[in-house]
Amino acid sequence: MKINHVDKKRDQNIEIISRVFILVGNKVLLCKQIGSDYCFFPGGHVEFGEGAKETLVREIKEETGALIKNLDFIGIVEHHWEV
């Protein structure tokens, strides 16, 4: 099996982002980027030493003032963007 060379510059620019799926009744909360049609689930960058759940609690409180009380992990997605 041949292992492809990994770009070291790309490895140094890893970003970890945690997102939350918030349901209120039958509605889902989405954020919309200003000046764009791009929508995404609320959340943000995981800070060094912080867990995904801690990030979500912090980000939602910072952005909305709301405190998340019931939070369950449902999955992970890995994606690579070309720079």
Secondary structure, DSSP 4 states (H G I P E B T S, - for coil): -PPPPP-HHHHTT---EEE---EETTEE--EE-TTSS-EE-SEEEPPTT--HHHHHHHHHHHHHS------------------
